[in-house]
Amino acid sequence: MKDFLKTQIRLVLISLYPESKQLLKGLDFEVSDTDFNFGDYTTNVAFNLAKILKKNPNVLAEELASKMQSISRINHCCDKIEALKGYVNFWLKLEYLDRNLDWLVKVKRFFPANHKTMVIDYSSPNIAKPFGIGHFRSTNIGGAIYNIYKFLGYKTISDNHLGDWGKYFGILIYQLESKVLKNKTSKERQDYLKKMTVSDLEKIYVDFHKEVENNPLLDEQARMWFKKLSDGNLTAKKIWQACIKVSLKEFNRIYKILGVKFDYSLGESFYKDMMLQVISEIKKKKLAQESQGALVVSFSDKDMPPGMLLKSDGATTYLTSDLAALKYRLKNFKPNLVIYEVGKEQDLHFKQLFKIAEMLGWLKNCELIHVAHGLFESSDGGKLSTRSGKTIYLEDVLEEAYKRTQSMISESDIKKSKIIVGKVALGALKYNDLSQHYSHNIIFDWNKILNLNGNSGPYLQYSYARAYNVLIKSKTNTKIKIKDISLDEKKILRKLSKFKEVVIEAGARFSPHILCLYLFELAQLYNNFYNNYPILKAETFKKQAMRLKITKGTANIIKIGLNLLGVETLSRM
């Protein structure tokens, strides 16, 4: 509707002011949502037009509104068009809202395939580190963006870029070889590597950083062991493979709980040989130079420090790995859009990555986007990190959420109760995260993250269950034209008419919180309607049918919206 109105406004302006046709081509203006009291949409076009025509915006708004009221294409969907203080406001016809509701309750596919491909890199935990609450943000936000783009008609490809390469493994291998596995027999070594857990590996990593504070030379030992791994040393390789195996087992268990699946899970090591090819291409194009023994790429932007491709010892870096991964994706997936859902502390890294890809001429048909989410912080304001030993484990959060949710559920069937509690607890966590703008830092606070009231996952799950149970109690045919309804009912129809626009905006801005706010406002409108108007016991059969139709549309959109957010709906709570 916004696009339709913008097109019609441009046509009307050209007919009103043909002498300024060339100037009007570059006219920028908005058609946006407005308060219910002022219509469904409003435009600021008169203010921007006033700068070109040197006329009063109030006069221009009146001229535009008057002309648009006489055009049949616009009258087909707009009940009233009114100029007010320089703005032009549009009210949608009830007949249009009713047709839209009919479409919402029966359509299978909201957006046709657009023949575009989107690749999204998200979650991407580091091997040998526990799945912490920080990983949850990327997994959760990235998953919602993936769902939204698939809904919008894109061919979507998710790639879990596992951190299974780098100096980190030099630390683990050194610690294991010099302390844990030292003096063990071959069988004892094998047994330990089979039985070790991700928690064991985390402790080894934390202990190393405590020791390196007193003995900085240990850092060189870690570098040496990663170099051995890079060169194919068998001892290093066996330990590395054992770390990967135990980590993947743990990650897959967590992903199953979260209901997350990936199209690809390719670790950094997958691109090991490709990294050398990328470095060769960069050298051939004379984009890199040596600096203190390292290979770096310098940028024309003096505020951006050089990007390191090879360290002085010849070891590759995350930048090299990501360049190789990007080249692989561009060649094999041919995407129009590649999204990296990674924390904002990696902002410089992605600026360097994108700039080098541009310098190499890789981005002729592809756009790169870094969706930089904020961090979870501890209650004292510090960053949560494995190195400092301040990790909050996701599984602990899930268990605590489950315990706190149990008190909400009155289901007598224990088996069904467990299923409901699990879905409500997980929905609360996911929605709490997604309902906030992805760029915001979030203080880790149990009372906030598990707030089950107001704008929350459980509130929306309950709203859906309420609407669903109204529908299953009635067999009334809802194929009826809606007319003569209350303002509260019309508000719901007006909100439902904007669902597609909301999904488009959430996708364009990579912001699931836009969809969350819409669903919350829709649920509020429906619950207010539910509390104030009888549905199954409506005054007349026609009113009952119309109210059931509104209920059906609301339930359908809440379910679709929550599914896009990765939150499951429930038939009862």
VENQUI-V896779 format. One record per pair of residues at least 12 apart in sequence whose ideal C-beta (glycine too) atoms are under 10 Angstrom apart, sorted by the first residue. I is the first residue (numbers start at 1). J is the second residue. Records with the same first field share a line. If there is no record, write none. Layout:
BEGIN
I=J / J
END
This chain:
BEGIN
1=31 / 40 / 41 / 77 / 78 / 90 / 92 / 96 / 100 / 497 / 498 / 500 / 501
2=30 / 31 / 32 / 33 / 41 / 43 / 498 / 501 / 504 / 505
3=31 / 501 / 504
4=31 / 41 / 73 / 74 / 77
5=31 / 40 / 41 / 42 / 43 / 45 / 68 / 74 / 77 / 78 / 81 / 88 / 90
6=29 / 30 / 31 / 41 / 43 / 45
7=31 / 73
8=31 / 68 / 71 / 73 / 74 / 78 / 90
9=27 / 29 / 31 / 43 / 45 / 49 / 64 / 67 / 68 / 74 / 88 / 90
10=24 / 25 / 27 / 29 / 45
11=68 / 71 / 73 / 74
12=45 / 63 / 64 / 65 / 66 / 67 / 68 / 70 / 71 / 74
13=27 / 29 / 45 / 46 / 49 / 52 / 53 / 60 / 63 / 64 / 67
15=67 / 71
16=49 / 53 / 60 / 63 / 64 / 66 / 67 / 68
17=49 / 52 / 53 / 55 / 60 / 63
19=53
20=49 / 52 / 53
23=49 / 52 / 53
24=49 / 52 / 53
26=52
27=45 / 48 / 49 / 51 / 52
28=44 / 45 / 48
29=43 / 44 / 45 / 46 / 47 / 48 / 49
30=42 / 43 / 44 / 45 / 48
31=43 / 44 / 45 / 88 / 90
32=44 / 87
33=494 / 495 / 498 / 501 / 502 / 505
34=87 / 89 / 90
35=89
36=91 / 487 / 490 / 491 / 494 / 495 / 525
37=89
38=82 / 84 / 87 / 89 / 90 / 91
39=78 / 79 / 80 / 81 / 82 / 84 / 87 / 88 / 89 / 90 / 91 / 92 / 494
40=77 / 78 / 79 / 80 / 89 / 90 / 91 / 92 / 93 / 96 / 97 / 494 / 495 / 497 / 498
41=78 / 81 / 88 / 89 / 90 / 91 / 92 / 498 / 501
42=82 / 84 / 87 / 88 / 89 / 90
43=61 / 64 / 65 / 87 / 88 / 89 / 90
44=57 / 61 / 86 / 87 / 88
45=57 / 60 / 61 / 64 / 86 / 87 / 88
46=58 / 59 / 60 / 61 / 62 / 63 / 64 / 65 / 83 / 85 / 86 / 87 / 88
47=60 / 61 / 86 / 87
48=60
49=61 / 63 / 64
50=86
56=86
57=83 / 85 / 86 / 87
58=83 / 84 / 85 / 86 / 87
59=83 / 86
60=83 / 86 / 88
61=82 / 83 / 84 / 85 / 86 / 87 / 88 / 89
62=82 / 83 / 84 / 86 / 88
63=83 / 88
64=81 / 83 / 88
65=80 / 81 / 82 / 83 / 84 / 87 / 88 / 89 / 90
66=81 / 83
67=81
68=81 / 83 / 88 / 90
69=81 / 82
74=90
75=93
76=93 / 95 / 96
77=90 / 91 / 92 / 93 / 95 / 96 / 97 / 99 / 100 / 497
78=90 / 91 / 92 / 93 / 96
79=91 / 92 / 93 / 94 / 95 / 96 / 97
80=92 / 93
91=494
92=490 / 493 / 494 / 497 / 498
94=481 / 482 / 483 / 484 / 485 / 489 / 490 / 493 / 494
95=481 / 482 / 483
96=493 / 497
97=482 / 485 / 490 / 492 / 493 / 494 / 495 / 496 / 497
98=480 / 481 / 482 / 483 / 485 / 493 / 497 / 546 / 549
99=481 / 482 / 497
100=493 / 494 / 496 / 497 / 498 / 499 / 500 / 553
101=478 / 482 / 492 / 493 / 496 / 497 / 546 / 549 / 550 / 552 / 553 / 554 / 556 / 557
102=478 / 479 / 480 / 481 / 482 / 549 / 553
103=497 / 500 / 553
104=493 / 496 / 497 / 499 / 500 / 552 / 553 / 554 / 556 / 557 / 560
105=478 / 479 / 496 / 549 / 552 / 553 / 554 / 555 / 556 / 557
106=479 / 552 / 556
107=556
109=151 / 153
110=151 / 152 / 153 / 499 / 500 / 503 / 560
111=150 / 151 / 152 / 153 / 154 / 500 / 503 / 504 / 507
112=152 / 153
113=152 / 153 / 154 / 155
114=149 / 152 / 153 / 154 / 155 / 336
115=153 / 154 / 155 / 336
116=149 / 152 / 153 / 154 / 155 / 156 / 335 / 336 / 337
117=149 / 154 / 155 / 156 / 157 / 329 / 333 / 334 / 335 / 336 / 337 / 338 / 366
118=145 / 146 / 148 / 149 / 150 / 152 / 154 / 155 / 156 / 157 / 158 / 333 / 335 / 336 / 337 / 338 / 339 / 367 / 369 / 507
119=146 / 154 / 155 / 156 / 157 / 158 / 159 / 263 / 264 / 326 / 329 / 330 / 332 / 333 / 334 / 335 / 336 / 337 / 338 / 339 / 340 / 366 / 368
120=142 / 143 / 145 / 146 / 149 / 154 / 156 / 157 / 158 / 159 / 160 / 262 / 263 / 335 / 337 / 338 / 339 / 340 / 341 / 369 / 371 / 510
121=138 / 142 / 157 / 158 / 159 / 160 / 161 / 264 / 266 / 322 / 325 / 326 / 329 / 338 / 339 / 340 / 341 / 342 / 370 / 371
122=135 / 137 / 138 / 139 / 140 / 141 / 142 / 143 / 144 / 145 / 146 / 158 / 159 / 160 / 161 / 260 / 262 / 339 / 340 / 341 / 342 / 371 / 373
123=135 / 136 / 137 / 138 / 139 / 140 / 141 / 142 / 143 / 158 / 159 / 160 / 161 / 162 / 251 / 254 / 255 / 258 / 260 / 262 / 265 / 341 / 342
124=138 / 139 / 142 / 159 / 160 / 161 / 162 / 163 / 265 / 267 / 268 / 340 / 341 / 342
125=138 / 139 / 160 / 161 / 162 / 163 / 164 / 198 / 247 / 250 / 251 / 254 / 255 / 394
126=162 / 163 / 164 / 165 / 166 / 168 / 169 / 205 / 247 / 267 / 268 / 386
127=162 / 163 / 164 / 165 / 166 / 168 / 169 / 172 / 198 / 201 / 240 / 243 / 244 / 245 / 246 / 247 / 248 / 250 / 251 / 267 / 268 / 269
128=163 / 164 / 168 / 169 / 171 / 172 / 196 / 198 / 200 / 201 / 202 / 204 / 205 / 240 / 242 / 243 / 244 / 246 / 247 / 250 / 386
129=163 / 168 / 198 / 201 / 202 / 205 / 243 / 247 / 250 / 251 / 385 / 386 / 387 / 391
130=197 / 198 / 199 / 201 / 202 / 247 / 250 / 251 / 254 / 386 / 391 / 392 / 393 / 394 / 395 / 396
131=198 / 247 / 250 / 251 / 253 / 254 / 255 / 257 / 258 / 391 / 393 / 394 / 395
132=202 / 376 / 384 / 385 / 386 / 390 / 391 / 392 / 393 / 394 / 395 / 396 / 397
133=375 / 376 / 384 / 391 / 392 / 393 / 394 / 395 / 396 / 397 / 398 / 429 / 433 / 442 / 444 / 449
134=343 / 373 / 375 / 376 / 377 / 383 / 384 / 385 / 386 / 391 / 392 / 394 / 444
135=251 / 254 / 343 / 376 / 391 / 393 / 394
136=254 / 258 / 376 / 392 / 394 / 397 / 398 / 429 / 430 / 433
137=341 / 342 / 343 / 373 / 374 / 375 / 376 / 433 / 434 / 436 / 438 / 442
138=160 / 340 / 341 / 342 / 343 / 371 / 373 / 438
139=160 / 254 / 255 / 258 / 260 / 262 / 341 / 394 / 430 / 433 / 566
140=258 / 260 / 341 / 373 / 429 / 430 / 431 / 432 / 433 / 434 / 438 / 512 / 565 / 566
141=341 / 371 / 373 / 430 / 433 / 434 / 436 / 438 / 510 / 511 / 512 / 513 / 565 / 566
142=158 / 160 / 260 / 262 / 339 / 340 / 341 / 342 / 371 / 373 / 438 / 510 / 512
143=158 / 258 / 259 / 260 / 261 / 262 / 341 / 430 / 434 / 512 / 564 / 565 / 566
144=341 / 430 / 433 / 434 / 438 / 506 / 510 / 511 / 512 / 513 / 515 / 516 / 564 / 565 / 566 / 567
145=158 / 339 / 341 / 369 / 371 / 434 / 438 / 506 / 507 / 510 / 511 / 512 / 564
146=158 / 260 / 262 / 263 / 339 / 341 / 564 / 566
147=507 / 512 / 515 / 563 / 564 / 565 / 566
148=503 / 504 / 506 / 507 / 508 / 510 / 511 / 512 / 514 / 515 / 564 / 565
149=337 / 339 / 503 / 506 / 507 / 510 / 564
150=507 / 564
151=500 / 503 / 504 / 506 / 507 / 560 / 561 / 563 / 564
152=500 / 503 / 504 / 506 / 507 / 508
154=335 / 336 / 337 / 507
155=333 / 334 / 335 / 336
156=263 / 335 / 337 / 339
157=262 / 263 / 264 / 329 / 332 / 333 / 335 / 338
158=260 / 261 / 262 / 263 / 264 / 265 / 339 / 341
159=262 / 263 / 264 / 265 / 266 / 325 / 328 / 329 / 333 / 338 / 340
160=251 / 255 / 260 / 261 / 262 / 263 / 264 / 265 / 266 / 267
161=262 / 264 / 265 / 266 / 267 / 268 / 270 / 271 / 321 / 322 / 325 / 329 / 340 / 342
162=244 / 247 / 248 / 251 / 262 / 265 / 266 / 267 / 268 / 269 / 270
163=247 / 267 / 268 / 269 / 318 / 321
164=240 / 241 / 243 / 244 / 247 / 248 / 266 / 267 / 268 / 269 / 270
165=226 / 229 / 230 / 240 / 267 / 268 / 269 / 270 / 271 / 272 / 275 / 315 / 316 / 318 / 320 / 321
166=226 / 229 / 230 / 268 / 269 / 315 / 316 / 317 / 318 / 321
167=219 / 222 / 223 / 225 / 226 / 227 / 229 / 311 / 313 / 315 / 317
168=201 / 205 / 208 / 222 / 226 / 243 / 386
169=222 / 225 / 226 / 229 / 230 / 236 / 239 / 240 / 243 / 244 / 269
170=208 / 219 / 220 / 221 / 222 / 223 / 224 / 225 / 226 / 227 / 228 / 229 / 230 / 236 / 240 / 315
171=201 / 204 / 205 / 207 / 208 / 209 / 212 / 218 / 219 / 221 / 222 / 223 / 225 / 226
172=201 / 202 / 204 / 205 / 208 / 222 / 225 / 226 / 236 / 239 / 240 / 242 / 243
173=204 / 221 / 222 / 224 / 225 / 226 / 228 / 229 / 233 / 235 / 236 / 237 / 238 / 239 / 240 / 243
174=204 / 208 / 218 / 219 / 220 / 221 / 222 / 223 / 224 / 225 / 226 / 228 / 236 / 239
175=201 / 203 / 204 / 205 / 207 / 208 / 211 / 218 / 221 / 222 / 225 / 239
176=189 / 192 / 193 / 196 / 200 / 201 / 204 / 225 / 235 / 236 / 239 / 242 / 243
177=189 / 221 / 225 / 228 / 235 / 236 / 239
178=218 / 221 / 225
179=204 / 207 / 208 / 211
180=192 / 193 / 196 / 200 / 204 / 239
181=193 / 235 / 239
189=235 / 238 / 239 / 242
190=238 / 242
192=242
193=238 / 239 / 241 / 242 / 243 / 245 / 246
194=242 / 245 / 246
195=246
196=239 / 242 / 243 / 245 / 246
197=246 / 247 / 249 / 250
198=243 / 246 / 247 / 249 / 250 / 251 / 393
199=250 / 393
200=246
201=242 / 243 / 246 / 247 / 386
202=386 / 387 / 389 / 391 / 393
203=389
204=243
205=386 / 387 / 389
206=385 / 386 / 387 / 388 / 389 / 390 / 391
207=389
208=221 / 222 / 387
209=386 / 387 / 388 / 389
210=387 / 389
220=313
223=311 / 312 / 313 / 315
224=313
225=239 / 240
226=240 / 311 / 313 / 315 / 316
227=311 / 313 / 314 / 315
229=269 / 315
230=269 / 272 / 313 / 314 / 315 / 316
231=314
240=269
244=267 / 269
248=265 / 267
250=395
251=265
252=265
253=395
254=393 / 394 / 395 / 398
257=394 / 395 / 398 / 422 / 426
258=394 / 398 / 426 / 429 / 430 / 566
259=423 / 426 / 430 / 566 / 567 / 568
260=566
263=333
264=329 / 332 / 333
266=325 / 328 / 329
267=321 / 325
268=316 / 318 / 320 / 321 / 322 / 324 / 325
269=321
270=321 / 324 / 325 / 328
271=316 / 320 / 321 / 322 / 323 / 324 / 325 / 326 / 327 / 328
272=316 / 320 / 321 / 324
273=324
274=320 / 321 / 323 / 324 / 325 / 327 / 328 / 331
275=309 / 310 / 316 / 317 / 319 / 320 / 321 / 322 / 323 / 324 / 325 / 327
276=310 / 316 / 320 / 324
277=323 / 324 / 327
278=309 / 316 / 319 / 320 / 321 / 322 / 323 / 324 / 325 / 326 / 327 / 328 / 356 / 360
279=295 / 309 / 310 / 316 / 320 / 323 / 324
281=323 / 327 / 360 / 362
282=295 / 297 / 309 / 320 / 323 / 356 / 359 / 360
283=295 / 309
285=359 / 360 / 361
287=299 / 309 / 356 / 359 / 360
288=306 / 307 / 308 / 309 / 310 / 356
289=306
290=310 / 312
291=306 / 308 / 312
292=312
293=310 / 311 / 312 / 313 / 314
294=306 / 308 / 309 / 310 / 311 / 312 / 313 / 314 / 315 / 317
295=307 / 308 / 309 / 310 / 311 / 312 / 314 / 316 / 317 / 320
296=308 / 309 / 310 / 317 / 319
297=309 / 319 / 323 / 352 / 355 / 356 / 359 / 360
299=351 / 352 / 355 / 356 / 359
300=355 / 359
301=351 / 355
303=351
304=348 / 351 / 352 / 355
305=348 / 352
306=352
307=319 / 320 / 323 / 348 / 349 / 351 / 352 / 353 / 355 / 356
308=320 / 352
309=323 / 356
317=349
318=346 / 349 / 353
319=349 / 350 / 352 / 353 / 356
322=340 / 342 / 346 / 349 / 350 / 352 / 353 / 356 / 357
323=352 / 353 / 356 / 357 / 360 / 362
325=338 / 353
326=338 / 340 / 353 / 354 / 356 / 357 / 360 / 362 / 363 / 366 / 368
327=357 / 360 / 362
329=366
330=357 / 362 / 363 / 364 / 365 / 366 / 368
331=362
333=366
334=365 / 366
335=365 / 366 / 367 / 368
336=365 / 366 / 367
337=366 / 367 / 368 / 369
338=354 / 357 / 363 / 366 / 367 / 368 / 369 / 370
339=367 / 368 / 369 / 370 / 371 / 510
340=353 / 354 / 368 / 369 / 370 / 371 / 372
341=369 / 370 / 371 / 372 / 373 / 438 / 510
342=370 / 371 / 372 / 373
343=370 / 371 / 372 / 373 / 374 / 375 / 376 / 383
344=370 / 371 / 372 / 373 / 374 / 375 / 438 / 439 / 440 / 441
345=372 / 373 / 374 / 375 / 383
346=370 / 372
347=370 / 372
349=370
350=368 / 369 / 370 / 371 / 372
351=370
353=368 / 370
354=367 / 368 / 369 / 370
355=368
369=510
370=510
371=438 / 439 / 509 / 510 / 511
372=438 / 439 / 510
373=433 / 436 / 437 / 438 / 439 / 440 / 441 / 442
374=436 / 437 / 438 / 439 / 440 / 441 / 442
375=440 / 441 / 442 / 443 / 444
376=392 / 397 / 433 / 441 / 442 / 443 / 444 / 445 / 449
377=390 / 441 / 442 / 443 / 444 / 445
378=390 / 392 / 443 / 444 / 445
379=443 / 444 / 445 / 446
380=443
381=441 / 443
383=441
384=444
390=444
392=444
394=429
397=425 / 429 / 444 / 446 / 449 / 450
398=422 / 425 / 426 / 429
399=425
400=425 / 429 / 446 / 449 / 450
401=421 / 422 / 424 / 425 / 426 / 427 / 428 / 429 / 432 / 446 / 449 / 450 / 452
402=418 / 421 / 422 / 424 / 425 / 426
403=421 / 425 / 450
404=421 / 424 / 425 / 428 / 446 / 447 / 450 / 452
405=420 / 421 / 422 / 423 / 424 / 425 / 426 / 427 / 428 / 429 / 450 / 452 / 458
406=418 / 420 / 421 / 424 / 425
407=421 / 452
408=420 / 421 / 424 / 425 / 428 / 452 / 458 / 462 / 573
409=421 / 424 / 425 / 573
410=573
411=572 / 573
416=572
419=568 / 570
420=461 / 465 / 570 / 571 / 572 / 573
422=568
423=457 / 458 / 461 / 567 / 568 / 569 / 570 / 573
424=452 / 456 / 457 / 458 / 461 / 462 / 567 / 568 / 570 / 573
425=450 / 452 / 457 / 458
426=457 / 566 / 567 / 568
427=452 / 456 / 457 / 458 / 459 / 460 / 461 / 562 / 565 / 566 / 567 / 568 / 569 / 570
428=449 / 450 / 451 / 452 / 456 / 457 / 458 / 459 / 461 / 567
429=449 / 450 / 457 / 567
430=457 / 512 / 562 / 565 / 566 / 567 / 568
431=451 / 455 / 456 / 457 / 458 / 459 / 460 / 461 / 512 / 513 / 516 / 519 / 520 / 562 / 565 / 566 / 567
432=448 / 449 / 450 / 451 / 452 / 455 / 456 / 457 / 516
433=449 / 457 / 512 / 513 / 516 / 565
434=457 / 511 / 512 / 513 / 514 / 515 / 516 / 564 / 565 / 566 / 567
435=455 / 456 / 457 / 460 / 512 / 513 / 514 / 515 / 516 / 517 / 519 / 520 / 565
436=448 / 455 / 512 / 513 / 516
437=509 / 511 / 512 / 513 / 514
438=509 / 510 / 511 / 512 / 513
439=511
440=513
454=520 / 524
455=516 / 517 / 519 / 520 / 521 / 523 / 524
456=516 / 520
457=516 / 519 / 562 / 565 / 567 / 568
458=567 / 570 / 573
459=519 / 520 / 523 / 524 / 527
460=516 / 519 / 520 / 522 / 523 / 558 / 559 / 561 / 562 / 565 / 567 / 569
461=523 / 558 / 559 / 562 / 567 / 568 / 569 / 570 / 573
462=523 / 527 / 570 / 572 / 573
463=519 / 520 / 522 / 523 / 524 / 526 / 527 / 530 / 554 / 555 / 558 / 562 / 569 / 573
464=519 / 523 / 526 / 554 / 555 / 556 / 557 / 558 / 559 / 561 / 562 / 567 / 568 / 569 / 570 / 571 / 573
465=555 / 558 / 569 / 570 / 571 / 572 / 573
466=523 / 526 / 527 / 530 / 551 / 554 / 555 / 558 / 572 / 573
467=523 / 526 / 527 / 530 / 535 / 548 / 550 / 551 / 552 / 553 / 554 / 555 / 556 / 558 / 559
468=551 / 552 / 555 / 556 / 558 / 559 / 569 / 570 / 571 / 572
469=551 / 555 / 571 / 572 / 573
470=530 / 535 / 536 / 547 / 548 / 551 / 552 / 554 / 555
471=535 / 536 / 548 / 551 / 552 / 555 / 556
472=571 / 572
473=535 / 536 / 548
474=535 / 536 / 544 / 545 / 547 / 548 / 551 / 552
475=548
476=535 / 536 / 538 / 541 / 544 / 545 / 547 / 548 / 549
477=541 / 545 / 548 / 549
478=544 / 545 / 546 / 547 / 548 / 549 / 550 / 551 / 552 / 553
479=545 / 549
480=541 / 542 / 543 / 544 / 545 / 546 / 548 / 549
481=542 / 545 / 546 / 549
482=542 / 545 / 546 / 547 / 549 / 550
483=542 / 546
484=542 / 543 / 546
485=533 / 543 / 546 / 547 / 550
486=529 / 532 / 533 / 543 / 547
488=525 / 526 / 528 / 529 / 530 / 531 / 532 / 533 / 550
489=525 / 526 / 529 / 532 / 533 / 543 / 546 / 547 / 549 / 550
490=550
491=521 / 522 / 524 / 525 / 526 / 528 / 529
492=522 / 525 / 526 / 528 / 529 / 547 / 550 / 551 / 553 / 554 / 557
493=525 / 549 / 550 / 553 / 554
494=525
495=518 / 519 / 521 / 522 / 523 / 524 / 525 / 526 / 554 / 557
496=522 / 525 / 526 / 550 / 553 / 554 / 556 / 557
497=553
498=518 / 521 / 522
499=515 / 518 / 519 / 522 / 553 / 556 / 557 / 560 / 561
501=518
502=514 / 515 / 517 / 518 / 519 / 521 / 522 / 557 / 561
503=515 / 518 / 560 / 561 / 564
505=518
506=518 / 561 / 564 / 565
507=564
512=561 / 564 / 565 / 566
513=565
515=561 / 562 / 564 / 565
516=561 / 562 / 565 / 567
518=557 / 561
519=557 / 558 / 560 / 561 / 562 / 564 / 565 / 567
520=558 / 561
522=553 / 554 / 557 / 558 / 561
523=554 / 557 / 558 / 561
525=550 / 554
526=550 / 551 / 553 / 554 / 555 / 557 / 558
527=554
529=547 / 550 / 551 / 554
530=547 / 551 / 554
533=547 / 550
534=547
535=547 / 548 / 550 / 551
536=548 / 551
555=569
END
